[in-house]
Amino acid sequence: MSGLSAEDRRWLDAAVRYAAPFAGTTADNPAVAALVVDPRMQALVARAVTAKGGRPHAEAEAIAKAGFEAAGCTLYVTLEPCHHWGRTPPCVDAIIRAGIMRVVIGATDPKSAGGSMAQLESAGIETVLARHAPSQALHAGHILRHLANRPFVTAMLAVSADGMIGRQGEGRAPVEGPARTWIEILRARSDAVLVGAATARADNPALTVTLPGLPGRTPLRVVLAGASGVDRKVNLIGGFSGYRTVIIAETSTSIDAPVSVETMRVTGKAGRPDLAATLTSLAERHIQNLLVEPGQRLAAALLEADLVDRFALITRAETIGADGVPASADGPIADVLAAAGLVEAGGQALGDDHLTLYERPARTD
């Protein structure tokens, strides 16, 4: 394999930017981007992203768009192409037939495990594995699902300037303006969004995506039942919305829900679902990227179980005061995140509010 040039990195960066808005639309497949580039002119010939529902794959689509112009070009792809027959033909075969001379791959696919790269090289195609951090981040959910049998978990919590999630007896304080828009975009790019039964009861959220231009992007809505089950009257359970909703409950917990709401059973203790088993059950439903909008107890349990990969903390401008419910019972939430091994990875202003992202350092499990 040859080296990676500055131009290669720029094209891979562009591929990731192109693919990112399609996360959450490709079902059981990752949102891969493929760019066919003329290496002499450094000009884009064609591009594609994994189609809605996961098929056709990006590589085959980009090559089809390029037609005969693909011959002699470089293919930039954010994830290692497939080399096996499934519901679509192998993308490696399409690459070889098209006369692509060079392939630059952002991240390896655990399903292919380097087999596709070996086939490309045996066909005389120069193949470069970039180990490109943005590509690896883009496909973290797909990679985790196949290596650890769980989705990539992003927890999102909004707190007041004094670290409160809401007032006693009132549920969580509502988030509005640019911060709400950011949350809805995050939902749209997730395969599922999960809340605990207590949050479903106290906040009565809809967990929908209402932004203009994003019809149908509401992800699978998941309620994690407690020992006492769930309240059938909450919006997510009893309200008709037309959106898919699932309850995850421990095997012995009694659940009262309409037939339109599916119940998934997992192992647990004292009527509460085991969190690791919950994530495994979601991975088996092809959930790659899970957004959790937790209350205080669920956030603490996920952090204690080492099951949070990214934590999005939105700090609002206003304060709540002494009658507030703190984000954590164990002290300032930033200190709790640090103790859990998450490190600050960036942030931005969201109007008068501020977003801080915390991430877990790269690991192999």
ABEGO torsion letter per residue (X at the ends): XBBBBAAAAAAAAAAAAAAAAABGAAEABBBBBBBBBBAAAGBBABBBBBBBGGOBBAAAAAAAAAEAAABGBBBBBABBBBABBBABBBAAAAAAAAGBABBBBABBBAAAGGAAAAAAAAAGBBBBBAGBAAAAAAAAAAAAAAAAGBBBBBBBBBBBAAGBAEBBGAEBBBBBEAAAAAAAAAAAABABBBBBAAAAAAAGBAGBBABBGBBGABBBBBBBBBAAEBBAABAAAABBAGBBBBBBBBAABBBBBBAABBBBBBBBBGGBBBAAAAAAAAAAAGBABBBBBBBAAAAAAAAAAGABABBBBBBBABBAEAABBBABAAEBAAAAAAAAGBBBAEBBBBEABBBBBBBBBBBAX
